[in-house]
Amino acid sequence: MDIIQAKQKLQSLLQNNKYEKARIICSKLCKKIPNDVELWLTYAGIHAQLGLLTKVAECCEKVIKLQPNNVMAHYNLGIAYNSTGQFELAEKSFQNSLQLNPLMHGASIALGQVIMKRGRVDEAIALYTRLLSGPAGNNQEIVQLANINLSLALNTQKRFIEAEEACNRVLAINPNSTEALNNLGQTLKEQGNLDAAADAHRRAINIRPEFVVAHSNLLLDLNYLTNIAVEDVFAEHCRWGQQHGTVSSLKKKLKNDLNPDRPIRVGYVSPDFRAHSVILFIAGLIEAHNRQNVEVFCYSNVKNPDAWTSRVSEAADHWRVICNINDDSFADMVRDDKIDILIDLAGHTSSNRLQAFASKPAPIQVTWLGYPNTTGLNTIDYRITDTWADPPGISDDLNIETLVRLPQGFLCFQPLHDSPAVNKLPMSVTSNITFGCFNNSAKINNEVIQLWAKLLLEIPDSRLLLKSQQLSEPALKKRYLLDFEQAGINPNRIEIIGSIASTIEHLSLYNRMDVALDPFPYNGTTTTCEALWMGVPVITLEGNNHAARVGVSLLNNAGLPEFVAKTKGDYLRIASELAKKPDQLVDLRNNMREHLLNTPLLNAQNFAENIEDAYRSMWLKYCQQ
């Protein structure tokens, strides 16, 4: 076959999407005509279709050597670097393409995305704003892409109203933009408008059923809602599993050693091995694991590592970075590592890798910790919980996984070593009780507001201290104050604090609170543990599903069941009685840390033994099949 015939054959294969055969022919052509720029660009495109991103970069670098001013080569090289997590090189490549062609708006969009990933959100916002105010503002496709990315950047900065406006600008052009609908749902959720958020996410997946991220976001929305039956929430999770949890390829045979007594190879999968609430419950366990019982693998989907990432990587026996590989490659890695029990720590939260679990790369698969519900994925065998969060007979039928109940709570908290000191009870200085809640403000729904307002009305001189990152948005802060005012509470009695950069400063704010109030039906987890550690008792309302019973689990595990309310009336009674007993609050505050250190909630060694026993039971059962 001569060169002309080979090129014709190549074009025919590409038109029919036969990329593997096209790759073979293109490789031969590139060897025969090594200086053909267009051929090397075609070769790069073929590798991109096959997901061979390192090869894409090699082809683009070859083009740049042949033709340094080739704009597309620089742009495609940036795409390859971006996709493999080489963000600094990607940024340089996109800048090079823009120097060659300042009107290459696609490169501007991609440059903004990379700048965002590198943590320079202000720069990304400025870039997209300039782009929209320039000639690109007349290009509807670019206007949509710029606003979609701008909404993400604004949302990151807690500028939710502006993010919502950016989404709406896209939807005014294209009402069926699923990316804009998904982003709109996310910013509405941050504003606490959960019904509208769920509606936006539903619209996105109705238009594009395969949009897995939007579907997971919808599931997360449902955990916050007060007007939906738990059976309906379960059904939607099962729909996710049916839609996104099947794999086209055959499940590969596993070659695990079925010795029931050897150390179990356990793999923890998380995007949150970093400064995140999850880390306070997983780092201590990884450090406390008995290596005679388990061999620990950590699969890190962390995009921006930090000091916590380093700490966990040092504690793990094996550390794998998976943020730049696809689900199939990740699943192959798990098989190669011969993992016995693979544990999802994210559920349907951001950057999860649930779809990799669909191909069952480990004989036993478990979900735990990062998400308060079933995954809906039938290849996940177990969900770890306890009898307080999931009482037997109540929630078993609402989980696709078999529930494994640990004997002393499903969570173990590790407070920061440099936590601030517990200060004097505020009430002893002001004579007035200060209630508080530092939960995500999306959890503070109208039912919660009405109950808390009733409490404040019952105790006329009481105050309420609220803090969350979302409340940095002035419009959102104003809305919450108005909601309380409409419930009969003078806004002067409520103090609202937004984002605080320092964790130590955040913890110190608990020193201004006498009693913490847990929201419902989506309880706090980290905030409850933080409050207790800072000497502040927490009042929780017992609910009818896991998310609404985490407070029950934590308080029982902490040896403080007297602060669990069975009804709203109980909730008010407990709070009112505490307001009349400053001496009890002083005693709790002064002795809480010592008390907690002697409970299962803070005993990492004890927790490790309990969870290792659970792993061993799972493994024995599998080996005996």
C-alpha positions in Angstrom: 0.0 0.0 0.0 1.5 3.3 -1.1 1.3 6.5 1.0 -1.7 7.9 -0.9 -3.6 4.7 -0.4 -2.6 4.5 3.2 -3.9 8.1 3.9 -7.2 7.2 2.1 -7.5 4.1 4.3 -6.7 6.1 7.4 -9.5 8.6 6.6 -12.0 5.8 6.0 -11.1 4.2 9.4 -11.5 7.6 11.1 -14.9 8.2 9.5 -16.0 4.8 10.9 -14.5 5.4 14.4 -12.1 2.5 14.0 -9.4 4.2 16.0 -7.2 1.2 17.0 -6.8 0.2 13.3 -6.3 3.9 12.4 -3.6 4.1 15.0 -1.6 1.3 13.4 -1.7 2.8 9.9 -1.0 6.3 11.2 2.0 5.1 13.1 3.5 3.6 10.0 2.8 6.8 8.0 4.5 8.9 10.6 7.6 6.8 10.3 7.5 7.1 6.5 6.8 10.9 6.5 8.2 12.1 9.8 7.9 15.8 8.9 4.2 15.8 8.0 2.7 18.1 10.6 -0.9 17.3 9.8 -0.3 13.6 10.1 1.2 14.1 13.6 -1.8 16.1 14.6 -4.1 13.3 13.3 -2.0 10.8 15.2 -2.5 13.0 18.4 -6.3 13.0 17.8 -6.4 9.2 17.4 -4.5 8.8 20.7 -7.0 11.2 22.3 -9.9 9.1 21.2 -8.2 6.0 22.7 -7.5 7.8 25.9 -3.7 7.5 25.5 -3.0 11.0 26.7 0.8 10.6 27.2 1.0 9.7 23.5 -1.1 12.8 22.6 1.5 14.9 24.4 4.3 13.2 22.5 2.7 13.8 19.2 2.0 17.5 19.9 5.5 18.0 21.1 6.7 16.5 17.8 4.5 19.0 15.9 5.9 21.9 17.9 9.5 20.9 17.1 8.5 20.8 13.4 6.4 24.0 13.5 6.8 26.0 16.7 4.0 28.4 15.9 1.3 25.7 15.4 -1.5 26.9 17.5 -3.5 23.7 17.6 -0.4 21.7 18.7 0.1 24.0 21.7 -3.7 23.9 22.5 -3.9 20.1 22.2 -0.8 19.7 24.3 -2.5 21.8 27.0 -5.5 19.5 26.9 -3.3 16.4 27.3 -1.4 18.0 30.2 -4.6 19.1 31.8 -6.1 15.6 31.5 -3.1 14.0 33.1 -2.9 16.5 36.0 0.1 18.4 34.8 -1.6 21.7 35.4 1.5 23.9 35.3 2.5 22.6 31.9 -1.1 22.8 30.7 -1.3 26.5 31.8 1.9 27.3 29.8 0.6 25.5 26.7 -2.7 27.4 26.7 -0.8 30.6 27.2 1.4 29.8 24.3 -1.6 29.1 22.1 -3.2 32.4 23.1 0.1 34.3 22.4 -0.1 32.9 18.9 -3.8 33.6 18.5 -5.4 35.8 21.1 -8.8 35.2 19.6 -8.6 31.4 20.3 -11.4 31.6 22.8 -11.4 27.8 23.5 -7.9 28.2 24.8 -9.1 31.0 27.1 -11.9 28.8 28.5 -9.4 25.9 29.1 -6.8 28.3 30.6 -9.5 29.5 33.1 -10.2 25.9 34.1 -6.5 25.1 34.7 -6.1 28.3 36.8 -9.1 27.3 38.8 -7.6 23.9 39.5 -4.4 25.5 40.6 -6.4 27.5 43.2 -6.3 30.9 41.6 -10.0 31.4 41.5 -9.9 35.2 41.4 -7.8 35.0 38.2 -10.2 32.6 36.6 -13.2 34.9 37.4 -11.3 37.9 35.9 -10.4 35.9 32.8 -14.0 34.8 32.1 -15.3 38.3 32.8 -12.8 39.8 30.3 -13.7 37.2 27.8 -17.4 37.9 28.0 -16.9 41.7 27.7 -14.7 41.3 24.6 -15.4 40.0 21.0 -16.2 36.6 22.4 -19.4 38.1 23.9 -20.9 37.8 20.4 -20.3 34.1 20.1 -23.1 32.3 21.8 -21.2 29.0 22.2 -18.3 30.8 24.0 -20.8 32.9 26.1 -22.3 29.6 27.3 -18.9 27.9 28.1 -17.6 31.0 29.8 -20.6 31.5 32.0 -20.7 27.8 32.9 -17.1 28.0 34.1 -17.7 31.4 35.7 -20.6 30.0 37.7 -18.3 27.3 39.1 -15.7 29.8 40.1 -18.2 32.1 41.7 -19.7 29.2 43.6 -16.3 28.3 44.9 -16.0 31.8 46.3 -19.4 31.6 47.9 -20.8 34.3 45.5 -23.9 32.3 45.0 -26.2 35.0 43.7 -23.7 35.9 40.9 -23.2 32.2 40.2 -26.9 31.7 39.8 -27.1 34.7 37.4 -24.3 33.2 35.3 -26.2 29.9 35.0 -29.4 31.8 34.1 -27.5 33.6 31.3 -26.6 30.3 29.8 -30.2 28.9 30.2 -31.6 32.1 28.5 -29.6 31.0 25.4 -30.0 27.3 25.7 -32.7 26.1 28.2 -31.5 22.5 27.7 -27.9 23.1 28.8 -27.4 20.3 31.2 -24.1 21.7 32.6 -25.8 25.0 33.4 -28.7 23.2 35.0 -26.3 21.1 37.1 -24.3 24.2 38.2 -27.6 26.0 39.0 -28.7 23.1 41.2 -25.4 23.3 43.0 -25.6 27.0 43.7 -29.3 26.7 44.8 -28.3 23.9 47.2 -25.6 26.1 48.7 -28.3 28.8 49.2 -30.5 26.3 51.0 -33.1 26.3 48.2 -33.2 22.5 48.1 -36.5 22.0 46.3 -35.3 24.2 43.4 -31.9 22.5 43.5 -33.4 19.1 43.1 -35.7 20.4 40.3 -32.6 21.7 38.4 -30.8 18.5 38.8 -33.8 16.4 37.7 -34.2 18.6 34.6 -30.5 18.0 33.8 -30.8 14.2 34.0 -34.1 14.1 32.2 -32.4 15.8 29.3 -29.2 13.7 29.6 -29.9 10.5 31.5 -26.2 9.5 31.4 -25.1 12.6 33.3 -23.9 10.8 36.3 -22.6 13.8 38.3 -25.9 15.6 38.1 -27.7 12.4 39.2 -25.4 12.0 42.2 -26.0 15.7 43.0 -29.7 15.0 43.0 -29.3 12.2 45.4 -27.4 14.4 47.8 -30.2 17.0 47.5 -32.7 14.5 48.6 -31.0 13.9 52.0 -31.8 17.5 52.9 -35.5 17.5 52.0 -38.2 17.3 54.6 -41.1 16.7 52.2 -40.0 13.4 50.7 -40.6 9.8 51.8 -37.5 7.7 52.7 -38.9 5.0 50.3 -38.8 7.5 47.4 -35.2 8.5 48.3 -34.2 4.9 48.3 -35.9 4.3 44.9 -34.0 7.2 43.4 -30.7 5.8 44.6 -31.6 2.5 43.0 -32.4 4.3 39.7 -28.9 5.7 39.9 -27.5 2.2 40.2 -29.5 0.9 37.3 -28.6 3.9 35.1 -24.9 4.3 35.9 -23.9 1.1 37.8 -23.7 -1.3 34.9 -20.6 -2.0 32.9 -20.4 -3.0 29.3 -17.2 -5.0 29.7 -17.1 -8.4 31.3 -16.0 -8.5 35.0 -12.4 -9.7 35.1 -11.5 -12.8 37.1 -10.0 -12.1 40.5 -6.9 -13.9 41.8 -7.0 -13.2 45.5 -5.5 -15.7 47.9 -8.5 -17.2 49.7 -6.6 -17.9 53.0 -9.1 -16.8 55.6 -6.5 -16.1 58.3 -3.9 -14.0 56.5 -3.8 -10.2 56.7 -6.6 -8.7 54.7 -5.7 -6.3 51.9 -8.0 -3.3 52.5 -8.3 -0.4 50.0 -9.7 3.0 51.1 -10.9 5.1 48.2 -11.4 8.9 48.8 -11.1 12.4 47.3 -10.9 13.6 50.9 -7.5 12.6 52.1 -7.0 16.3 52.8 -8.2 19.1 55.0 -11.8 18.0 55.0 -14.3 16.8 57.6 -13.8 13.1 56.5 -10.1 13.2 57.4 -10.9 13.7 61.1 -12.6 10.2 61.1 -10.3 8.3 58.8 -6.7 9.4 59.5 -6.8 8.0 63.1 -8.1 4.7 61.9 -5.4 4.3 59.2 -2.8 5.0 61.8 -4.3 2.7 64.4 -4.8 -0.4 62.1 -3.1 -3.5 63.3 -0.8 -4.6 60.4 -1.1 -8.2 61.5 -4.8 -8.0 60.6 -4.8 -5.7 57.6 -2.6 -4.3 54.9 -3.7 -0.8 54.1 -3.9 0.6 50.6 -5.1 4.2 50.1 -6.4 5.2 46.7 -6.3 9.0 46.7 -8.5 11.0 44.3 -7.2 14.3 45.9 -6.6 17.0 43.3 -4.8 19.5 45.6 -2.7 17.6 48.3 -1.9 19.2 51.6 -0.4 18.4 55.0 -3.2 15.9 55.8 -2.5 14.1 52.5 1.1 13.7 53.5 0.1 12.4 56.9 -2.2 9.7 55.6 0.2 8.7 52.8 2.9 8.1 55.4 0.5 6.1 57.5 -0.7 3.9 54.7 1.2 0.8 53.7 0.6 1.6 50.0 -0.4 4.9 48.5 -2.0 5.2 45.0 -2.9 8.5 43.2 -5.9 7.9 41.0 -7.2 11.5 40.3 -5.8 11.4 36.7 -6.8 7.9 35.6 -10.2 6.7 34.4 -12.4 4.2 36.1 -11.3 1.2 34.1 -7.6 1.9 34.8 -8.4 2.4 38.5 -10.3 -0.9 38.6 -7.4 -2.6 36.9 -5.1 -1.1 39.6 -7.3 -2.5 42.3 -7.2 -6.0 40.7 -3.4 -5.8 40.3 -3.1 -4.9 44.0 -5.3 -7.9 44.8 -7.4 -5.9 47.2 -9.7 -8.1 49.3 -12.0 -5.4 50.6 -12.4 -2.1 48.7 -14.0 0.7 50.7 -15.8 3.8 49.3 -15.5 6.8 51.6 -17.4 9.3 49.4 -20.7 7.9 48.4 -22.5 10.4 46.1 -20.4 13.4 47.2 -18.1 15.3 44.9 -15.3 13.5 43.0 -16.5 10.0 44.0 -15.3 6.9 42.1 -18.4 4.8 42.5 -18.5 3.8 38.8 -15.2 2.0 39.2 -17.0 -0.2 41.9 -19.5 -1.3 39.2 -17.0 -3.7 37.6 -16.4 -5.3 41.0 -12.6 -5.1 41.0 -12.4 -6.5 44.6 -14.3 -9.5 45.9 -15.8 -7.5 48.8 -16.9 -3.9 48.4 -18.1 -1.6 51.2 -19.3 2.0 51.6 -18.7 3.9 54.8 -18.3 7.4 56.3 -18.6 10.0 53.6 -22.3 9.7 52.7 -25.4 9.2 54.9 -27.3 6.8 52.6 -27.2 3.8 50.3 -25.1 4.0 47.1 -27.8 2.3 45.1 -25.0 0.2 43.5 -25.6 -3.6 43.7 -21.9 -4.4 43.4 -21.3 -2.8 46.8 -21.9 -5.6 49.4 -22.0 -3.8 52.7 -22.6 -0.4 54.4 -20.9 0.2 57.8 -23.2 1.8 60.4 -24.4 1.1 64.0 -27.6 0.4 65.8 -28.2 4.0 66.7 -27.9 5.4 63.2 -29.7 2.4 61.6 -31.8 0.5 64.2 -32.4 -3.1 63.1 -35.7 -3.6 61.2 -36.0 0.1 60.3 -33.6 0.9 57.6 -32.4 -2.5 56.3 -34.9 -2.4 53.5 -33.8 1.1 52.5 -30.3 0.1 51.7 -29.2 -2.0 48.7 -26.1 -3.0 50.7 -26.2 -5.4 53.7 -25.9 -3.2 56.9 -22.9 -4.1 59.1 -23.5 -2.5 62.6 -20.3 -1.9 64.6 -20.8 -2.5 68.3 -19.7 0.9 69.6 -20.6 3.4 66.9 -19.7 3.8 63.3 -17.6 6.9 63.8 -14.4 7.7 65.7 -13.3 11.3 65.9 -9.8 12.5 66.2 -9.6 16.2 67.4 -6.8 18.4 66.3 -3.7 18.2 68.5 -3.4 22.0 68.6 -7.1 22.7 69.3 -7.7 25.9 71.2 -8.3 25.8 75.0 -11.9 25.7 76.3 -12.8 29.1 77.7 -15.2 30.2 80.4 -18.9 29.5 79.8 -20.2 32.6 77.9 -23.5 32.5 80.0 -21.5 33.0 83.2 -20.3 36.4 81.8 -23.4 37.6 80.0 -26.1 35.9 82.1 -27.9 35.1 78.9 -27.7 31.8 77.1 -26.2 31.6 73.6 -27.4 28.8 71.4 -25.4 28.0 68.2 -25.1 26.0 65.1 -22.0 25.9 62.8 -23.5 23.5 60.3 -23.8 24.0 56.5 -26.6 26.5 56.3 -28.4 24.3 53.7 -29.4 22.1 56.7 -31.2 25.0 58.3 -34.6 24.5 56.7 -37.9 26.2 57.5 -38.8 23.5 60.1 -35.6 24.0 61.9 -36.0 27.8 61.8 -39.5 27.5 63.3 -38.4 25.3 66.1 -35.4 27.4 67.0 -37.5 30.5 66.8 -39.9 28.9 69.3 -37.0 28.2 71.6 -35.8 31.8 71.4 -39.3 33.0 72.2 -39.5 30.8 75.2 -36.2 32.2 76.6 -36.6 35.9 75.9 -32.9 36.9 76.6 -31.4 34.1 74.6 -29.3 34.5 71.5 -28.4 32.4 68.5 -25.0 32.2 66.8 -24.9 30.8 63.3 -21.8 30.2 61.2 -21.2 28.6 57.9 -19.1 29.3 54.8 -22.3 29.8 52.8 -23.4 32.7 55.0 -20.5 34.8 53.7 -23.0 35.6 50.9 -24.7 38.9 52.1 -28.0 38.1 50.3 -28.2 34.7 52.0 -27.4 36.1 55.4 -30.1 38.7 54.9 -32.6 36.0 53.9 -32.0 33.9 57.0 -32.4 37.0 59.2 -35.7 37.7 57.5 -36.8 34.1 58.0 -36.2 34.4 61.7 -37.9 37.8 61.8 -41.0 36.4 60.2 -41.0 33.7 62.9 -41.1 36.5 65.5 -37.4 36.9 66.3 -35.7 40.3 66.4 -32.6 40.1 64.0 -30.5 41.7 66.7 -30.7 38.4 68.7 -29.0 36.5 65.9 -25.4 36.8 65.0 -24.3 35.3 61.6 -20.7 34.6 60.7 -19.5 33.5 57.3 -16.3 31.7 56.2 -13.2 31.7 58.4 -9.9 30.6 56.8 -8.3 29.2 60.0 -9.5 26.0 61.6 -8.2 27.2 64.9 -10.2 30.4 64.7 -13.3 28.3 63.7 -12.9 26.1 66.7 -12.3 29.1 69.0 -15.8 30.4 68.0 -17.3 27.5 70.0 -16.1 29.5 73.1 -18.8 32.0 72.4 -21.6 29.3 72.5 -23.2 27.7 75.5 -25.4 25.0 73.8 -25.2 23.7 70.3 -28.4 22.9 68.3 -28.3 20.1 65.8 -30.3 20.6 62.6 -32.7 18.1 61.1 -33.4 15.9 59.1 -29.7 16.2 58.0 -27.7 16.1 61.2 -24.3 17.5 61.7 -21.3 15.1 62.1 -18.0 17.0 62.4 -19.7 20.0 63.9 -21.2 17.9 66.6 -17.9 16.4 67.5 -16.2 19.8 67.4 -18.8 21.3 69.7 -18.4 18.5 72.2 -14.6 18.7 72.1 -14.9 22.4 72.8 -17.1 21.7 75.9 -20.4 22.5 74.3 -23.3 20.0 74.7 -25.3 19.3 71.6 -29.1 18.8 71.4 -30.3 16.5 68.6 -33.7 15.4 67.4 -34.1 11.7 66.7 -35.2 11.1 63.1 -36.3 8.1 60.9 -33.3 7.6 58.7 -29.5 7.5 58.9 -28.9 11.2 58.1 -31.4 12.1 60.8 -29.9 9.8 63.4 -26.2 10.5 63.2 -26.6 12.8 66.2 -28.2 10.0 68.1 -25.2 7.8 67.3 -22.6 10.4 68.2 -24.2 11.4 71.5 -24.7 7.8 72.6 -21.2 7.0 71.6 -20.0 10.0 73.6 -21.9 8.8 76.7 -24.4 11.8 76.5 -27.8 10.2 75.6 -29.6 12.7 77.7 -29.3 15.3 74.9 -31.2 13.2 72.4 -34.7 14.4 71.9 -37.4 12.0 70.6 -39.8 14.9 69.7 -39.7 18.6 69.0 -41.2 19.1 72.4 -38.3 17.1 74.0 -35.9 19.2 72.0 -37.4 22.5 73.4 -37.5 21.0 76.9 -33.9 19.9 77.0 -32.7 23.3 75.7 -34.9 25.2 78.2 -33.8 23.1 81.1 -30.1 23.7 80.2 -30.8 27.4 80.1 -31.9 27.2 83.7 -28.8 25.2 84.8 -25.6 27.2 84.3 -23.8 25.2 86.9 -24.5 22.0 84.8 -23.2 23.8 81.7 -20.0 24.9 83.6 -19.5 21.4 84.8 -19.9 20.0 81.3 -17.6 22.6 79.8 -14.8 22.0 82.3 -14.9 18.2 82.2 -16.1 17.4 78.6 -12.7 16.7 77.1 -11.6 14.3 79.9 -15.0 12.6 79.6 -14.8 12.2 75.8 -11.2 10.7 76.0 -12.7 7.8 77.9 -15.5 7.1 75.4 -15.5 5.1 72.2 -16.0 8.3 70.2 -12.4 9.2 70.6 -10.8 5.7 71.0 -9.1 5.0 67.7 -7.5 1.8 68.9 -10.8 0.4 70.0 -12.5 1.5 66.8 -9.8 -0.1 64.7 -10.3 -3.4 66.5 -14.1 -3.2 65.9 -13.8 -2.4 62.2 -11.1 -5.0 61.7 -13.4 -7.6 63.3 -16.1 -6.6 60.8 -13.6 -6.9 57.9 -12.6 -10.4 59.1 -16.2 -11.5 59.3 -16.8 -10.3 55.7 -13.6 -12.0 54.5 -14.4 -15.3 56.3 -17.8 -15.4 54.8 -16.4 -14.8 51.3 -13.8 -17.5 51.7 -16.4 -20.0 52.8 -18.6 -19.4 49.7 
